[in-house]
Amino acid sequence: MEQTDIELIERWKETEPDLRRLWEEHLEFEEQLEAFNKRVYLTPTEQMERKTLQKKKLKGRDQIERILAQLRQRR
């Protein structure tokens, strides 16, 4: 995510509860994915879980982008 987006999120997350929730989920998914990526071997179940996390993270990022687009229009 670009630095300008992160700055916008930091500025608005206190007044936009959906943005705050999505951002916290995004960071959590990132952390979980990082843990999977550090492992040398993943079981098939872990591989599926990793894929699911990636999809959830992408979906959340899309939602964040929509909120940010709305916030940019307000300026």
C-alpha distance (Angstrom), angle and dihedral (degrees) to the residues before:
residue distance angle dihedral
M1 . . .
E2 3.79 . .
Q3 3.79 120.9 .
T4 3.81 91.8 -120.0
D5 3.82 89.6 55.8
I6 3.80 91.4 49.6
E7 3.81 90.6 49.7
L8 3.81 90.3 50.3
I9 3.80 90.8 49.3
E10 3.81 91.1 49.9
R11 3.80 90.3 50.4
W12 3.82 96.3 48.8
K13 3.81 105.7 29.9
E14 3.81 93.0 90.7
T15 3.81 93.6 56.7
E16 3.82 98.1 33.5
P17 3.84 108.8 62.2
D18 3.82 94.2 -174.4
L19 3.78 90.8 52.6
R20 3.80 90.9 48.6
R21 3.82 93.0 49.5
L22 3.81 93.0 46.8
W23 3.81 92.2 47.1
E24 3.81 92.2 50.4
E25 3.82 90.2 48.8
H26 3.81 90.0 48.2
L27 3.80 91.6 53.7
E28 3.80 91.4 46.3
F29 3.81 92.3 50.4
E30 3.80 89.7 48.1
E31 3.79 90.7 53.1
Q32 3.81 92.8 48.3
L33 3.80 92.1 47.6
E34 3.78 90.9 49.4
A35 3.81 89.0 55.5
F36 3.80 90.5 52.1
N37 3.80 91.5 46.8
K38 3.81 91.9 54.6
R39 3.79 91.7 59.1
V40 3.78 119.6 93.3
Y41 3.79 94.9 -148.1
L42 3.79 132.2 27.1
T43 3.78 124.5 -166.0
P44 3.80 116.2 -127.7
T45 3.81 88.9 -101.7
E46 3.79 91.2 51.8
Q47 3.81 90.4 47.8
M48 3.80 89.7 54.3
E49 3.79 91.1 47.3
R50 3.80 89.9 50.3
K51 3.82 91.2 51.4
T52 3.81 90.4 48.4
L53 3.80 90.8 51.3
Q54 3.81 90.6 49.4
K55 3.81 90.7 52.4
K56 3.82 92.5 47.2
K57 3.79 90.7 48.7
L58 3.81 91.7 50.1
K59 3.80 92.5 47.7
G60 3.81 90.5 49.7
R61 3.78 91.4 48.1
D62 3.80 90.1 53.1
Q63 3.80 89.2 52.4
I64 3.81 90.7 48.3
E65 3.80 89.9 51.0
R66 3.81 90.9 52.7
I67 3.81 91.3 51.2
L68 3.80 91.6 47.0
A69 3.81 90.6 50.8
Q70 3.81 89.3 54.1
L71 3.80 91.5 48.0
R72 3.81 91.7 50.3
Q73 3.81 89.6 54.0
R74 3.83 90.6 53.9
R75 3.79 92.5 59.8
